[in-house]
Amino acid sequence: MAQPKHADNARRAPRVRLAGTILALLRLENGCQIRGRLHQLSFAGGLLHLEKPLNEGIKVELIFHLGGSTLRAKAVTLFPMWATQGYLQPFQFTDLGEEERRKLEADLQKFLDFGAAASLLNTHASGAGTGSDR
């Protein structure tokens, strides 16, 4: 029997939208290096904005700086998507050590907490001028 779609969403890793604010370096197995920008990130993988797409299934080393640490992790590319400027290249971490995973989860949680706090502040600020509290 097929699982309901909402059951899959409950198991998905929380994602942080970075909108290209974090630079990343992809190192291919042949030694070539490709620069990109992180668009989304979770502890399971993410989405890179690249100038040119990579084929699905390419093994890479992904290097980027987030929070107070630099993460170096093995990943595999997934099927790319066309974007208005360049391509969005999904990837999945394949060999993320326990220490790196803990650091990544902590840094991502800071982004999530900050986003929730900013959203709460925006909600209060937008409701303040409407007269809804009268």
Residue frames as a rotation matrix with the C-alpha (Angstrom) as fourth column:
MET 1
0.580 0.814 0.000 0.00
0.814 -0.580 0.000 0.00
0.000 0.000 -1.000 0.00
ALA 2
-0.099 -0.619 0.779 1.32
0.564 -0.680 -0.468 3.47
0.820 0.393 0.416 -0.88
GLN 3
-0.419 -0.142 -0.897 2.27
0.869 -0.348 -0.351 5.86
-0.262 -0.927 0.269 1.93
PRO 4
0.752 0.657 0.059 0.33
0.653 -0.729 -0.205 9.13
-0.092 0.193 -0.977 2.10
LYS 5
0.270 -0.664 0.697 2.32
0.504 -0.519 -0.690 12.11
0.820 0.538 0.194 0.83
HIS 6
0.601 -0.010 0.799 2.13
-0.512 -0.773 0.375 13.93
0.614 -0.635 -0.469 4.18
ALA 7
0.948 -0.311 0.065 3.97
0.158 0.640 0.752 11.03
-0.275 -0.702 0.656 5.85
ASP 8
0.298 -0.876 0.380 7.01
0.905 0.132 -0.404 11.74
0.303 0.465 0.832 3.65
ASN 9
0.255 -0.154 0.955 6.91
0.034 -0.985 -0.168 15.44
0.966 0.076 -0.246 4.51
ALA 10
0.941 0.133 0.312 7.03
-0.299 -0.110 0.948 14.63
0.160 -0.985 -0.064 8.23
ARG 11
0.685 -0.721 0.104 10.37
0.568 0.618 0.543 12.84
-0.456 -0.312 0.833 7.73
ARG 12
0.509 -0.516 0.689 11.97
0.571 -0.396 -0.719 15.50
0.644 0.759 0.094 5.52
ALA 13
-0.287 -0.720 -0.631 14.85
0.952 -0.286 -0.107 17.40
-0.103 -0.632 0.768 7.00
PRO 14
0.650 0.494 -0.578 14.09
0.460 -0.861 -0.219 21.06
-0.605 -0.123 -0.786 7.78
ARG 15
0.088 -0.572 0.815 15.39
0.968 -0.145 -0.207 23.33
0.237 0.807 0.541 5.04
VAL 16
0.127 -0.147 -0.981 16.97
0.399 -0.898 0.187 26.74
-0.908 -0.415 -0.055 5.30
ARG 17
0.715 0.134 0.686 16.57
0.692 -0.275 -0.668 29.11
0.099 0.952 -0.290 2.36
LEU 18
0.029 -0.837 -0.546 19.85
0.649 -0.399 0.647 30.89
-0.760 -0.373 0.532 1.81
ALA 19
0.877 0.481 0.019 19.01
0.310 -0.534 -0.787 32.52
-0.368 0.696 -0.617 -1.54
GLY 20
0.625 -0.674 0.393 22.61
0.543 0.014 -0.840 32.42
0.561 0.738 0.374 -2.74
THR 21
0.837 -0.278 0.472 24.14
-0.469 -0.809 0.354 34.18
0.284 -0.517 -0.807 0.25
ILE 22
0.456 -0.689 0.563 26.66
-0.350 0.443 0.825 31.37
-0.818 -0.573 -0.039 0.94
LEU 23
0.270 -0.479 -0.835 29.42
-0.943 0.044 -0.330 30.65
0.195 0.877 -0.440 -1.58
ALA 24
0.630 -0.064 0.774 30.29
-0.248 0.928 0.278 27.00
-0.736 -0.367 0.569 -2.18
LEU 25
-0.188 -0.731 -0.656 33.01
-0.977 0.073 0.199 25.12
-0.098 0.679 -0.728 -4.01
LEU 26
0.862 0.389 0.325 32.39
-0.325 0.916 -0.235 21.78
-0.389 0.097 0.916 -5.71
ARG 27
-0.261 -0.949 -0.178 35.43
-0.885 0.161 0.438 19.62
-0.386 0.272 -0.881 -6.28
LEU 28
0.724 0.524 -0.449 34.86
-0.680 0.650 -0.339 16.90
0.114 0.551 0.827 -8.88
GLU 29
0.799 -0.394 0.455 36.61
0.129 0.851 0.510 13.53
-0.588 -0.349 0.730 -8.85
ASN 30
0.555 -0.598 0.578 38.79
0.793 0.169 -0.586 14.62
0.253 0.784 0.567 -11.81
GLY 31
-0.361 -0.752 -0.552 40.08
0.895 -0.446 0.021 17.61
-0.262 -0.486 0.834 -9.81
CYS 32
-0.508 0.255 0.823 37.99
0.386 -0.787 0.482 20.29
0.770 0.563 0.301 -11.55
GLN 33
-0.684 0.291 -0.669 36.47
0.597 -0.302 -0.743 22.90
-0.418 -0.908 0.033 -9.27
ILE 34
-0.341 0.687 0.642 33.14
0.546 -0.411 0.730 24.64
0.765 0.599 -0.234 -9.79
ARG 35
-0.991 0.038 -0.128 31.91
0.078 -0.615 -0.785 27.64
-0.109 -0.788 0.606 -7.85
GLY 36
-0.290 0.950 0.112 28.30
0.467 0.038 0.883 28.06
0.835 0.309 -0.455 -6.89
ARG 37
-0.714 0.181 0.676 25.97
-0.596 -0.663 -0.452 29.58
0.366 -0.726 0.582 -4.33
LEU 38
-0.880 0.426 -0.211 23.87
0.475 0.778 -0.411 27.69
-0.011 -0.462 -0.887 -1.82
HIS 39
-0.561 0.776 0.290 20.19
-0.336 -0.533 0.776 28.29
0.757 0.338 0.560 -2.44
GLN 40
0.625 0.688 0.368 18.76
-0.672 0.235 0.702 25.85
0.397 -0.686 0.610 0.15
LEU 41
-0.493 -0.821 -0.288 20.39
-0.459 0.526 -0.716 23.62
0.739 -0.220 -0.636 2.73
SER 42
0.745 0.560 0.363 19.42
-0.620 0.379 0.687 20.85
0.248 -0.737 0.629 5.12
PHE 43
0.001 -0.792 0.611 21.46
-0.809 0.358 0.465 18.21
-0.587 -0.495 -0.641 6.92
ALA 44
0.377 0.182 0.908 20.45
0.248 0.925 -0.288 15.75
-0.892 0.334 0.303 4.17
GLY 45
-0.270 -0.445 0.854 21.50
0.950 0.019 0.310 17.88
-0.155 0.895 0.418 1.19
GLY 46
-0.098 0.238 -0.966 20.54
0.188 -0.949 -0.253 21.05
-0.977 -0.206 0.048 -0.58
LEU 47
0.668 0.368 0.646 20.23
0.722 -0.114 -0.682 23.10
-0.178 0.923 -0.342 -3.71
LEU 48
-0.285 -0.856 -0.431 23.07
0.503 -0.516 0.693 24.97
-0.816 -0.019 0.578 -5.42
HIS 49
0.867 0.405 -0.289 22.81
-0.013 -0.562 -0.827 27.76
-0.497 0.721 -0.482 -7.97
LEU 50
-0.140 -0.929 0.342 25.33
0.434 0.253 0.865 27.00
-0.890 0.270 0.368 -10.74
GLU 51
-0.254 -0.052 -0.966 26.15
-0.686 -0.694 0.218 28.66
-0.682 0.718 0.141 -14.04
LYS 52
-0.232 0.130 -0.964 26.07
-0.808 0.526 0.266 25.31
0.542 0.840 -0.017 -15.88
PRO 53
0.666 0.591 0.455 24.36
-0.745 0.553 0.373 22.09
-0.032 -0.588 0.808 -14.75
LEU 54
-0.635 -0.758 0.148 26.06
-0.759 0.648 0.062 18.88
-0.143 -0.073 -0.987 -13.75
ASN 55
-0.253 0.520 -0.816 24.75
-0.390 0.717 0.578 15.47
0.885 0.465 0.021 -14.73
GLU 56
0.638 0.558 0.531 22.83
-0.738 0.245 0.629 13.46
0.221 -0.793 0.568 -12.21
GLY 57
0.981 -0.157 -0.111 24.91
0.184 0.935 0.303 11.04
0.056 -0.318 0.946 -10.11
ILE 58
0.257 -0.940 0.225 28.25
0.089 -0.209 -0.974 12.88
0.962 0.270 0.030 -10.14
LYS 59
0.582 -0.167 -0.796 30.24
0.809 0.223 0.544 12.43
0.087 -0.960 0.265 -6.93
VAL 60
0.258 -0.445 0.857 31.61
0.088 -0.873 -0.479 15.69
0.962 0.199 -0.187 -5.55
GLU 61
-0.339 -0.298 -0.892 33.26
0.940 -0.074 -0.332 17.16
0.033 -0.952 0.305 -2.50
LEU 62
0.429 0.585 0.689 31.29
0.468 -0.796 0.384 20.19
0.773 0.158 -0.615 -1.35
ILE 63
-0.449 -0.640 -0.624 33.07
0.891 -0.265 -0.369 22.91
0.071 -0.721 0.689 0.63
PHE 64
0.107 0.474 0.874 31.38
0.254 -0.863 0.437 25.93
0.961 0.175 -0.213 2.19
HIS 65
-0.913 -0.390 -0.122 31.56
0.254 -0.310 -0.916 28.14
0.320 -0.867 0.382 5.24
LEU 66
0.107 0.982 0.159 28.47
0.124 -0.171 0.977 28.31
0.987 -0.085 -0.140 7.47
GLY 67
0.969 0.239 -0.065 28.27
0.105 -0.158 0.982 29.87
0.225 -0.958 -0.179 10.89
GLY 68
0.590 -0.781 0.203 31.57
-0.729 -0.408 0.550 29.40
-0.348 -0.472 -0.810 12.64
SER 69
-0.019 -0.614 0.789 32.81
-0.094 0.787 0.609 26.41
-0.995 -0.063 -0.073 10.69
THR 70
-0.234 -0.121 -0.965 33.86
-0.968 -0.062 0.243 25.24
-0.090 0.991 -0.102 7.25
LEU 71
0.387 0.462 0.798 32.11
-0.360 0.872 -0.331 22.11
-0.849 -0.160 0.504 6.07
ARG 72
-0.479 -0.477 -0.737 33.77
-0.877 0.289 0.383 19.62
0.030 0.830 -0.557 3.70
ALA 73
-0.077 0.556 0.828 31.45
-0.392 0.746 -0.538 16.80
-0.917 -0.366 0.161 2.75
LYS 74
-0.978 -0.145 0.152 30.99
0.053 0.530 0.846 14.19
-0.203 0.836 -0.511 0.07
ALA 75
-0.086 0.981 -0.177 27.81
-0.384 -0.196 -0.902 14.53
-0.919 -0.010 0.393 -1.95
VAL 76
-0.681 -0.001 0.732 26.16
0.627 0.516 0.584 13.27
-0.378 0.857 -0.351 -5.12
THR 77
-0.838 0.367 -0.404 24.36
-0.476 -0.853 0.214 15.49
-0.266 0.372 0.889 -7.62
LEU 78
-0.241 0.852 0.465 20.70
0.483 0.521 -0.704 14.98
-0.842 0.055 -0.537 -8.43
PHE 79
-0.093 0.241 0.966 18.79
0.994 -0.038 0.106 16.03
0.062 0.970 -0.236 -11.58
PRO 80
-0.850 -0.331 -0.409 19.33
0.384 -0.922 -0.052 19.78
-0.360 -0.202 0.911 -12.27
MET 81
0.288 0.954 0.086 16.57
0.874 -0.226 -0.429 22.33
-0.390 0.199 -0.899 -12.86
TRP 82
-0.334 -0.332 0.882 16.69
0.741 -0.671 0.028 25.33
0.583 0.663 0.470 -15.18
ALA 83
0.079 0.318 -0.945 16.54
0.780 -0.610 -0.141 28.73
-0.621 -0.725 -0.296 -13.45
THR 84
0.935 0.353 -0.031 16.16
0.263 -0.751 -0.606 32.22
-0.237 0.558 -0.795 -14.89
GLN 85
0.519 -0.849 -0.095 19.93
-0.784 -0.429 -0.449 32.71
0.341 0.308 -0.888 -14.60
GLY 86
-0.600 -0.798 0.054 21.83
-0.774 0.562 -0.292 29.44
0.202 -0.217 -0.955 -14.56
TYR 87
-0.006 0.514 -0.858 20.66
-0.134 0.849 0.510 26.21
0.991 0.118 0.064 -12.99
LEU 88
0.243 0.116 0.963 19.55
-0.970 0.018 0.242 24.89
0.010 -0.993 0.117 -9.62
GLN 89
-0.151 -0.460 -0.875 21.53
-0.406 0.836 -0.370 21.76
0.902 0.299 -0.312 -8.86
PRO 90
0.753 0.421 0.506 20.16
-0.632 0.247 0.735 19.55
0.184 -0.873 0.452 -6.07
PHE 91
-0.279 -0.837 -0.470 22.61
-0.434 0.547 -0.716 17.41
0.857 0.005 -0.516 -4.13
GLN 92
0.877 0.480 -0.013 22.51
-0.242 0.465 0.852 14.84
0.415 -0.744 0.524 -1.37
PHE 93
0.046 -0.865 0.500 25.18
-0.999 -0.049 0.006 14.35
0.020 -0.499 -0.866 1.26
THR 94
0.583 0.122 -0.803 26.62
-0.329 0.939 -0.096 10.83
0.743 0.320 0.588 1.06
ASP 95
0.162 -0.622 -0.766 29.32
0.752 0.580 -0.312 10.72
0.638 -0.526 0.562 3.72
LEU 96
0.200 -0.002 0.980 28.64
-0.396 -0.915 0.079 13.31
0.896 -0.403 -0.184 6.40
GLY 97
-0.582 -0.524 -0.622 30.53
0.346 0.533 -0.772 12.44
0.736 -0.665 -0.128 9.58
GLU 98
0.193 0.709 -0.678 28.79
0.921 0.107 0.374 12.63
0.337 -0.697 -0.633 12.94
GLU 99
-0.291 -0.378 -0.879 30.74
0.712 -0.700 0.065 15.71
-0.639 -0.607 0.472 14.05
GLU 100
-0.995 -0.071 0.069 30.10
0.099 -0.673 0.733 17.54
-0.005 0.736 0.677 10.77
ARG 101
-0.330 0.944 0.012 26.41
0.531 0.175 0.829 16.61
0.780 0.280 -0.559 10.94
ARG 102
0.157 0.359 -0.920 26.11
0.979 -0.177 0.098 17.99
-0.128 -0.916 -0.379 14.49
LYS 103
-0.658 -0.466 -0.592 27.81
0.385 -0.883 0.267 21.25
-0.647 -0.053 0.761 13.48
LEU 104
-0.916 0.341 0.211 25.60
0.105 -0.303 0.947 21.57
0.387 0.890 0.242 10.41
GLU 105
-0.051 0.946 -0.321 22.43
0.792 0.234 0.563 20.84
0.608 -0.225 -0.761 12.39
ALA 106
-0.031 -0.016 -0.999 23.41
0.861 -0.509 -0.019 23.45
-0.508 -0.861 0.030 15.01
ASP 107
-0.879 -0.340 -0.335 24.15
0.132 -0.847 0.515 26.10
-0.459 0.408 0.789 12.38
LEU 108
-0.712 0.681 0.174 20.93
0.252 0.016 0.968 25.33
0.656 0.733 -0.183 10.49
GLN 109
0.031 0.733 -0.680 18.95
0.973 0.132 0.187 25.50
0.227 -0.668 -0.709 13.74
LYS 110
-0.481 -0.268 -0.835 20.33
0.516 -0.856 -0.022 29.01
-0.709 -0.441 0.550 14.33
PHE 111
-0.989 0.148 -0.029 19.03
-0.103 -0.524 0.846 30.04
0.110 0.839 0.533 10.89
LEU 112
-0.365 0.908 -0.205 15.65
0.542 0.386 0.746 28.43
0.757 0.161 -0.633 11.61
ASP 113
-0.043 0.304 -0.952 15.41
0.971 -0.212 -0.112 30.11
-0.236 -0.929 -0.286 15.03
PHE 114
-0.772 -0.304 -0.558 16.37
0.196 -0.949 0.246 33.47
-0.605 0.081 0.792 13.54
GLY 115
-0.880 0.470 0.073 13.80
0.015 -0.128 0.992 33.03
0.475 0.873 0.105 10.76
ALA 116
-0.105 0.870 -0.483 11.06
0.846 0.333 0.417 32.15
0.523 -0.364 -0.770 13.25
ALA 117
-0.208 -0.042 -0.977 11.94
0.775 -0.617 -0.139 35.18
-0.597 -0.786 0.160 15.41
ALA 118
-0.948 -0.167 -0.272 12.00
-0.030 -0.802 0.596 37.49
-0.317 0.573 0.755 12.36
SER 119
-0.631 0.775 0.028 8.64
0.320 0.227 0.920 36.10
0.706 0.590 -0.392 11.21
LEU 120
0.025 0.610 -0.792 7.15
0.997 0.046 0.067 36.69
0.077 -0.791 -0.607 14.66
LEU 121
-0.508 -0.285 -0.813 8.50
0.432 -0.901 0.046 40.26
-0.745 -0.328 0.581 14.69
ASN 122
-0.989 0.150 0.006 7.08
-0.060 -0.431 0.900 40.92
0.137 0.890 0.435 11.21
THR 123
-0.316 0.925 -0.211 3.68
0.699 0.378 0.607 39.57
0.642 0.045 -0.766 12.30
HIS 124
0.049 0.292 -0.955 3.60
0.917 -0.391 -0.073 41.88
-0.395 -0.873 -0.287 15.32
ALA 125
-0.733 -0.406 -0.546 4.86
0.191 -0.893 0.409 44.85
-0.653 0.195 0.732 13.30
SER 126
-0.897 0.420 0.139 2.30
0.090 -0.134 0.987 44.38
0.433 0.898 0.083 10.52
GLY 127
-0.063 0.918 -0.392 -0.55
0.840 0.261 0.476 44.00
0.539 -0.300 -0.787 13.03
ALA 128
-0.438 -0.184 -0.880 0.49
0.792 -0.542 -0.281 47.09
-0.426 -0.820 0.383 15.01
GLY 129
-0.922 -0.004 -0.388 -0.54
-0.122 -0.947 0.299 49.64
-0.369 0.323 0.872 12.41
THR 130
-0.768 0.640 -0.007 -3.84
0.235 0.292 0.927 48.03
0.596 0.710 -0.375 11.40
GLY 131
-0.466 0.613 0.638 -5.82
-0.833 -0.547 -0.084 48.92
0.298 -0.570 0.766 14.48
SER 132
-0.003 0.468 -0.884 -6.57
-0.166 0.871 0.462 45.24
0.986 0.148 0.075 15.03
ASP 133
-0.627 -0.292 -0.722 -5.72
0.598 0.413 -0.687 45.53
0.499 -0.862 -0.085 18.72
ARG 134
-0.841 0.365 0.399 -8.51
-0.483 -0.839 -0.250 47.97
0.243 -0.403 0.882 19.47
